[in-house]
Amino acid sequence: MKNGKTDTGKKDGMSIVSDPANYKKHEMDFNEPQIDEALKPEKSDVSRRNFLKLGGVAAATATVAGAGAAGFKIGRSDDAYTGYGRTYQGGDMFFNREPFRVKTAAMMEPVGKVERPDRYDFIFDRIGEIIGMIQKGVWHPGMGLEKLPGGVGDYYRKHPDKYPIMMDSLQKYGKSREDWKNGKHLRYTLSAAYTEALCQGGMYNRHGATIPEDPDDVFKETGKPIPPEEWDYRHVKREKPMEFKSPQHAAKLIKRMAHLFGTSIVAIGKFDPRFMFTNKMRGMPNGGAEWGGKVPEHWKSIIVFGVPMYWDQTYSAIGYCTSYDAYFRSRVTAGLLERFINELGYPARAQFPGYHYEIMMEPQLLLTGLAEYSRSGMVMVPELGCNVRPAAVVTNIDFEYDQPISVKMSEFCMKCKICAEACPSGAISFEDEPNTVVRGFKRWKLDEEKCYNQWASGQTVDALGCRVCIGVCPYSRKNTWIHTISRELEPRDPTGLVADGLLAMQKNFFRIPKGQDFQSDWLGGKEDVYHNPPWYLRAEEVFEGIEKTWEYHGMS
C-alpha cells in the first residue's frame, strides 16, 4: 500500500491481485505491512549470488528455525487464525501476487489432447447414483459389474480396477454406520452436532437458511425443467443491465462485494469450458445426463472465491473436523453474489459445495491466479495452503481478468511428500514429479476410490471426510509472523534452501502420525489425531455419562 492506495503497478489502481486477496477488504486505506524493499526483486530471475547478499538464505532459514518453537506456540493460540488478521479487514495476512504473474499456471500447459470431464469423473455423482440404485432396488452388489446399468456402469467397466474398491467402500460404510450406532457417536457427540447443524440447519434447509436456492431442488419440487437460460436470469428485473464504466470498475466492485459477503480470497477469470462437465446441468432431467457438451452462451466470466475451514478441528482430523463450516460460508457468499449480480441486470449462476457444480473448481483457481496444484490433488493458496473451500459465480459481465501465478508451491510438493506419508488410504502419489496425464495435463493423480474408501470408514456422523492431508500440509498454517516470513521468502528464493529449511522444521517440530493410525479402531487404527481436538469438541469434558476409553496422541 502506498499513500493509502493499493500499489498495483498500473496508474489507475484498479487491476490488483491484492484486491481479490485482501480478506474482507472493506476499506482501501488500512496499513498493510510491507516486506523490506530489499526482498522485492526488480526482476523475477534473481541470481543466487544476489539473493545470498540479502543476508544469506542459510542465515534466514536458521533464524526461522530458531523461532520455530515460538511460532508453533503462537500458531496454537486462538488469537492467530489464518484468515483473520490483526484487523477486521484482514489485509495484513495476504500475499502480494503481482510480482509472480505468469502466462500459464504450473501444471496447466497441455501435454496431450485436452478432454472435458464427464459427470462420472466426479466421484460423488458415481456414489450417489449407485446408492440410489440400491435403495430403489434397481441393482445390488450381488448382481455384479456387468449388470450395473447406466453411465456409472459404463464408467466402472472402463475402470474395472476401481469397482472392487467402491464395493469395499460400501461395505465399510455399512460397518461404520453400525459402529456409530453402537456407541462411537458418544465420543464424537459434539463434532457430530457441529457438522449436522451446519449441514442440515444451513446448507440443505432450503426453506430456512439455505443460500442460494439450487435449480435441482426446484426441479424436483415442480417437475419442470429449468435450463440455465431461464434460471440464471430468474431475478433479473431490469430491462437493460447497468453499464460499468470499464471492465476494471466491474472487477473492483464485484471483488469488494464478494469480501463484504464473507469470502476470504477472490479472483476473476474468463470462463474456460475445458473444465465444464459434460452431461451435467442442474435443473434438467437426470441431473442433465442428456445435456451433452453444450456451453450456455452467457457463461462468459467466472468469479472464483474461497474461505478456510476452522483451524483447530481441521488440524485434529478425522472425527473432530468438518468441511461444512467452510462449505456453508462459501455457499452463502455464492448465493449473495449471485443475487447481487441479478439485481444489476446480469445473469448469474452460483457454483457451490457440496455437489452443486457444472464445473471443475480447481482449474479455475489456477487460471485466475489464486492457487497452484498440490500433490494431494487439491489446490493450495499462499495464504491458506490446502485449507480453502472454493465456490464461484458464472456471469456474462465483462471484467478485467486476473492472471495465473507461480510461487513455487508445486515445487515444494516435489520435495515434501508429508501428505502422502500421512494419508490413511494410500491415495496420494509418492512420485517425485507429476507424471500422470489427466485429460491432457500432467498431474499428481489422487486415487479417488481409495480416498473415498477411507471416508466410508471414517469416525464421523455422515461417514464423509478425512482432511488429514490438509491438516498436515506445511502450507496450512495459521497467520503468524513465522508463516508470513515463510510465504514471502520461499517464492523469492532461487536456491531452494528456504524450502529445505521449512521442510526440516515441519518434520522435526511437528509429530505426524502414520497413516494407519488415523483409521478407525475396528480397522486396527488408533483414531489418532494430528493436533489434539479443541476443548469444545471433547464430549467427555462437557457431558455426564461418557467414559473416556481412548487417548489423544496429537500435539496440544
Residue, then its C-alpha position, 0 to 999 in steps of 0.5 A: m500500500k502506498n499513500g493509502k492506495t493499493d500499489t498495483g503497478k498500473k496508474d489507475g489502481m484498479s487491476i490488483v491481485s491484492d484486491p481479490a486477496n485482501y480478506k474482507k477488504h472493506e476499506m482501501d486505506f488500512n496499513e498493510p505491512q510491507i516486506d523490506e524493499a530489499l526482498k522485492p526483486e526488480k526482476s523475477d530471475v534473481s541470481r543466487r549470488n544476489f539473493l545470498k547478499l540479502g543476508g544469506v538464505a542459510a542465515a534466514t532459514a536458521t533464524v526461522a528455525g530458531a523461532g520455530a518453537a515460538g511460532f508453533k506456540i503462537g500458531r496454537s493460540d486462538d488469537a492467530y487464525t489464518g484468515y483473520g488478521r490483526t484487523y477486521q479487514g484482514g489485509d495484513m495476512f495476504f500475499n502480494r501476487e503481482p510480482f509472480r504473474v505468469k502466462t500459464a499456471a504450473m501444471m496447466e500447459p497441455v501435454g496431450k489432447v485436452e478432454r472435458p470431464d464427464r459427470y462420472d469423473f466426479i466421484f460423488d455423482r458415481i456414489g450417489e447414483i449407485i446408492g440410489m440404485i440400491q435403495k430403489g432396488v434397481w441393482h445390488p452388489g450381488m448382481g455384479l459389474e456387468k449388470l450395473p446399468g447406466g453411465v456409472g456402469d459404463y464408467y466402472r467397466k472402463h475402470p474395472d480396477k476401481y469397482p472392487i474398491m467402491m464395493d469395499s467402500l460400501q461395505k465399510y460404510g455399512k460397518s461404520r454406520e453400525d459402529w456409530k450406532n453402537g456407541k462411537h457417536l458418544r465420543y464424537t457427540l459434539s463434532a457430530a452436532y457441529t457438522e449436522a447443524l451446519c449441514q442440515g440447519g444451513m446448507y440443505n434447509r432450503h426453506g430456512a437458511t439455505i443460500p442460494e436456492d439450487p435449480d435441482d431442488v426446484f426441479k424436483e419440487t415442480g417437475k419442470p425443467i429449468p435450463p440455465e437460460e431461464w434460471d440464471y436470469r430468474h431475478v433479473k428485473r431490469e430491462k437493460p443491465m447497468e453499464f460499468k464504466s470499464p471492465q476494471h470498475a466491474a472487477k473492483l466492485i464485484k471483488r469488494m462485494a464478494h469480501l463484504f459477503g464473507t469470502s476470504i480470497v477472490a479472483i476473476g477469470k474468463f470462463d474456460p469450458r475445458f473444465m465444464f462437465t459434460n452431461k451435467m446441468r442442474g435443473m434438467p432431467n437426470g441431473g442433465a445426463e442428456w445435456g451433452g457438451k453444450v456451453p450456455e452462451h452467457w457463461k462468459s466470466i467466472i468469479v472464483f472465491g474461497v474461505p478456510m475451514y476452522w483451524d483447530q478441528t481441521y488440524s485434529a482430523i478425522g472425527y473432530c473436523t468438518s468441511y461444512d463450516a467452510y462449505f456453508r460460508s462459501r455457499v452463502t457468499a455464492g448465493l449473495l453474489e449471485r443475487f447481487i449480480n441479478e439485481l444489476g441486470y446480469p445473469a448469474r449462476a452460483q457454483f457451490p459445495g457440496y455437489h452443486y457444480e457444472i464445473m471443475m473448481e480447481p482449474q479455475l483457481l489456477l487460471t485466475g491466479l489464486a492457487e497452484y496444484s498440490r500433490s494431494g490433488m487439491v489446490m493450495v493458496p499462499e495464504l491458506g495452503c490446502n485449507v480453502r473451500p472454493a465456490a464461484v459465480v458464472t456471469n456474462i459481465d465483462f471484467e478485467y481478468d486476473q492472471p495465473i501465478s507461480v510461487k513455487m508451491s508445486e515445487f515444494c510438493m516435489k520435495c515434501k511428500i508429508c501428505a502422502e506419508a500421512c494419508p490413511s488410504g494410500a491415495i496420494s502419489f509418492e512420485d517425485e514429479p507429476n507424471t500422470v496425464v489427466r485429460g491432457f495435463k500432467r498431474w499428481k493423480l489422487d486415487e479417488e476410490k481409495c480416498y473415498n474408501q477411507w471416508a466410508s470408514g471414517q469416525t464421523v456422523d455422515a461417514l464423509g471426510c478425512r482432511v488429514c492431508i490438509g491438516v498436515c500440509p506445511y502450507s496450512r498454517k495459521n497467520t503468524w509472523i513465522h508463516t508470513i516470513s515463510r510465504e514471502l521468502e520461499p517464492r523469492d528464493p532461487t536456491g531452494l534452501v528456504a524450502d529445505g529449511l521449512l521442510a526440516m522444521q515441519k518434520n522435526f517440530f511437528r509429530i505426524p502420525k502414520g497413516q494407519d493410525f488415523q483409521s478407525d479402531w475396528l480397522g486396527g487404527k488408533e483414531d489418532v489425531y494430528h493436533n489434539p481436538p479443541w476443548y469444545l469438541r471433547a464430549e467427555e469434558v462437557f457431558e455426564g455419562i461418557e467414559k473416556t476409553w481412548e487417548y489423544h496422541g496429537m500435539s496440544 
